[in-house]
Amino acid sequence: KNELRIGLRPLFRGKPGYQIFKHLHCTVFSEEVQCAEDVAGHDRLEEEDYNALAKRVHESFKEIQKENEELEPDELVQKKFEGEYRPKPKGLVANLLPFQEE
């Protein structure tokens, strides 16, 4: 209660779906939202809430930039499991496939 929430209408099968509400800190604004003024209703916020919104918009921009950074190819290579394997349970009649062991 008494937390700022953002109303969103995410796409569902390519069309706007139902309106949902998320906590401000749970919301990642899209690239179209460049500043707090791009959010509808920003002018009705108290100064403290407006500042929190502006900060979150800025953080969202950084998160999207980090997400769009180029990945190192070595990060995508699957590593072999190095932990302890449990013994096969009694009654198991099939062997695990290689991808199931990892």
N, C-alpha and C positions, 0 to 999 in steps of 0.2 A: 504494500500500500504506500501511497505517497511517492511512488517512483515514476519517473518520466517514461512513457511508453510511446512507441512510434507505430502508427497505423500503416500497414503495407497491403498491397493487393498483388500478390505474386502471380506469375503466369501459371496456368493449369492447362496443359495440352495446347499451348500457344495462345491462349486467351486469358484475359484477366479473371482470376478466381475470386474466392471470398476474401473479404478484408480480415486481416489478422493483426494482432497487436503484439509487439515484442518490446522487451526492456531496451532502453537506449543502449546499454553496454552489450547487448546481444545482437544488435543490428549492425550489419555492414552495408553501408550505402553504396549504390552503384556508381560507376564512373560519371554518370550524368549529373550527379549531385556534387557540385564543385565547392559550394559554401553553404552555410546554414540558411541563407536566404532562399536557397533552392528548395527547401523543405516547406510544404504547405503548413500554414498555421504558426510559423516561427514568430510572427509579430504578436501573437497572443501569449507568448511565454514570458515568465518572469526572467529577470536578468541572469540569475544563477542557472536556471534551466537552459536559457539561450546559450550561455557560455559553455555548458556541458555539451549541448548539441553541436556547437561549432568545433569543440575539441574532438568529439566523436567523428564528425565528418572528416576532419583532418586525419585522424587515426585510420579511418576506413580507406582513405586515399593511399596511405602508406601500405596498408595490408594488401590492397589490390596490386600495387606496384610490386611488392615482394612476391605475390602469387604469380605475377606475369614474368618474373625474372627467368632467364634461361637456366635450365637445369644442367648440371654436370652429368655427362653420360654414365659415369661410374655410380651415380646415385640411383640409377634405374636398374642396375644389375642385381639380381636376386642373390642373396648370400645363403650359403648352406647353413642349416640349423646346427648349432654348436652346443645345445643343451643336452640334458639327460633324457634318454628314451625310456618310456615306461615299458614293462614287460607286456606281451600280448595277453589279453584277457582269455580266460578259459572259454571254450566254445566258439572262438573265432575261427572260421573255416576258410576265410579268404585273406590273401595278402594285400597289404596296402599298396596303392599305386605310388610311384615316386613323388608326385606332387602332394600326396596326402601325408607323406612322412615329414615333409618340410612344414 
